[in-house]
């Protein structure tokens, strides 16, 4: 960056992006815990192979994350693991795995998480969050910060 003001703006942007990634991951994690508790994990289809499964919980989680991000940052792009992609005009795109560990989720094994990250058009990551709602664990990182 050329000036302290530009560096501060980038830092603020990364912080804001990280806060939104965390909010989206936590929100989706809560939805998934609720779906699991209601037994809504049996609605399953396969994607690319018979062992590459997607559940209604995956799809609902992705829809909820996409809606939140579109409300807060409508110019950003979106790439979801379950096929929900949309180009943006801001130069940023969100990359989402709405239920990382579908098979574990389906079999009641509490080892799955929600991953939400944002990157620029060149693929450089700005911020990301991985949330494990079963343990209440949150892992975060920003490009110019440390991973926690």
C-alpha positions as CSV (number, residue, x, y, z in Angstrom):
1,X,0.0,0.0,0.0
2,X,1.1,3.5,-0.7
3,X,-0.2,5.4,2.4
4,X,-1.1,4.6,5.9
5,X,-4.7,5.5,5.1
6,X,-4.8,2.8,2.3
7,X,-3.3,0.2,4.6
8,X,-5.9,1.0,7.3
9,X,-8.8,0.8,4.8
10,X,-7.6,-2.6,3.6
11,X,-7.3,-3.8,7.2
12,X,-10.8,-2.5,8.0
13,X,-12.1,-4.3,4.9
14,X,-10.5,-7.6,5.9
15,X,-11.9,-7.2,9.4
16,X,-15.4,-6.5,8.1
17,X,-15.1,-9.4,5.6
18,X,-14.0,-11.7,8.4
19,X,-16.8,-10.6,10.6
20,X,-19.3,-11.4,7.9
21,X,-17.7,-14.8,7.2
22,X,-17.9,-15.7,10.9
23,X,-21.6,-14.5,11.0
24,X,-22.5,-16.6,8.0
25,X,-20.7,-19.7,9.2
26,X,-22.2,-19.5,12.7
27,X,-25.7,-18.9,11.3
28,X,-25.4,-21.9,8.9
29,X,-24.0,-24.1,11.8
30,X,-27.0,-23.3,13.9
31,X,-29.4,-24.2,11.0
32,X,-27.5,-27.5,10.5
33,X,-27.7,-28.4,14.2
34,X,-31.4,-27.7,14.1
35,X,-31.8,-29.9,11.0
36,X,-29.9,-32.7,12.6
37,X,-32.0,-32.5,15.8
38,X,-35.2,-32.7,13.7
39,X,-33.9,-35.7,11.8
40,X,-33.8,-33.7,8.5
41,X,-30.7,-35.5,7.2
42,X,-32.3,-38.3,5.3
43,X,-33.1,-36.4,2.1
44,X,-30.0,-37.3,0.1
45,X,-28.9,-37.4,-3.5
46,X,-25.5,-37.9,-5.2
47,X,-23.6,-35.3,-7.2
48,X,-20.6,-36.4,-9.3
49,X,-20.3,-40.0,-8.0
50,X,-22.5,-42.3,-5.9
51,X,-20.3,-41.6,-2.9
52,X,-20.3,-37.8,-3.4
53,X,-23.5,-37.0,-1.4
54,X,-25.5,-33.9,-1.0
55,X,-28.4,-33.6,1.5
56,X,-31.2,-31.1,1.8
57,X,-29.3,-29.8,4.8
58,X,-26.3,-29.0,2.5
59,X,-28.6,-27.2,0.1
60,X,-30.5,-25.3,2.8
61,X,-27.3,-24.2,4.5
62,X,-25.9,-22.9,1.2
63,X,-29.1,-21.0,0.4
64,X,-29.1,-19.3,3.8
65,X,-25.4,-18.3,3.5
66,X,-25.9,-17.0,-0.1
67,X,-28.9,-15.0,1.0
68,X,-27.1,-13.4,3.9
69,X,-24.1,-12.5,1.8
70,X,-26.3,-11.2,-1.0
71,X,-28.1,-8.9,1.4
72,X,-24.9,-7.5,3.0
73,X,-22.6,-7.5,-0.1
74,X,-24.8,-7.6,-3.2
75,X,-21.9,-6.8,-5.6
76,X,-19.8,-9.7,-4.5
77,X,-19.7,-13.0,-6.4
78,X,-20.5,-16.4,-4.9
79,X,-19.2,-19.9,-5.4
80,X,-20.9,-22.7,-3.4
81,X,-19.9,-26.3,-3.3
82,X,-23.4,-27.4,-4.0
83,X,-23.5,-25.6,-7.3
84,X,-24.8,-22.2,-6.4
85,X,-22.5,-19.8,-8.3
86,X,-23.0,-16.1,-9.2
87,X,-20.7,-13.6,-10.7
88,X,-20.2,-10.3,-9.0
89,X,-19.0,-6.8,-9.9
90,X,-16.9,-5.9,-6.8
91,X,-13.9,-8.0,-7.6
92,X,-14.5,-10.2,-4.6
93,X,-16.2,-13.6,-4.4
94,X,-17.3,-15.8,-1.5
95,X,-16.3,-19.4,-1.5
96,X,-18.5,-21.6,0.6
97,X,-18.7,-25.2,1.7
98,X,-22.0,-25.1,3.5
99,X,-21.6,-28.6,5.1
100,X,-18.0,-29.9,5.0
101,X,-18.4,-33.5,6.1
102,X,-21.8,-34.5,4.7
103,X,-21.3,-38.2,5.2
104,X,-20.5,-37.7,8.9
105,X,-23.5,-35.4,9.3
106,X,-25.7,-38.1,7.7
107,X,-24.5,-40.8,10.0
108,X,-24.7,-38.7,13.1
109,X,-20.9,-38.4,13.5
110,X,-20.3,-35.0,15.0
111,X,-17.3,-34.1,12.9
112,X,-18.4,-31.7,10.3
113,X,-18.2,-27.9,9.8
114,X,-19.2,-24.9,7.8
115,X,-16.5,-23.1,5.7
116,X,-16.9,-19.5,4.4
117,X,-14.1,-17.5,2.8
118,X,-13.7,-14.5,0.5
119,X,-11.1,-14.0,-2.2
120,X,-10.3,-11.5,-5.0
121,X,-10.5,-12.3,-8.7
122,X,-6.8,-13.4,-8.7
123,X,-7.7,-16.0,-6.1
124,X,-5.9,-14.2,-3.2
125,X,-7.8,-14.9,0.0
126,X,-8.8,-12.0,2.2
127,X,-10.6,-13.7,5.1
128,X,-12.1,-17.0,6.0
129,X,-13.9,-18.8,8.8
130,X,-14.4,-22.5,9.6
131,X,-17.0,-23.2,12.2
132,X,-17.6,-26.5,14.0
133,X,-21.0,-26.1,15.7
134,X,-20.7,-29.4,17.5
135,X,-17.8,-28.2,19.6
136,X,-18.4,-24.5,19.3
137,X,-15.0,-24.2,17.7
138,X,-14.2,-21.3,15.3
139,X,-11.1,-21.0,13.2
140,X,-10.4,-17.8,11.3
141,X,-7.7,-16.1,9.2
142,X,-7.1,-13.0,7.2
143,X,-4.5,-12.4,4.5
144,X,-2.7,-9.8,6.5
145,X,-3.3,-11.2,10.0
146,X,-2.7,-14.4,11.8
147,X,-4.8,-17.6,11.8
148,X,-6.7,-18.2,15.0
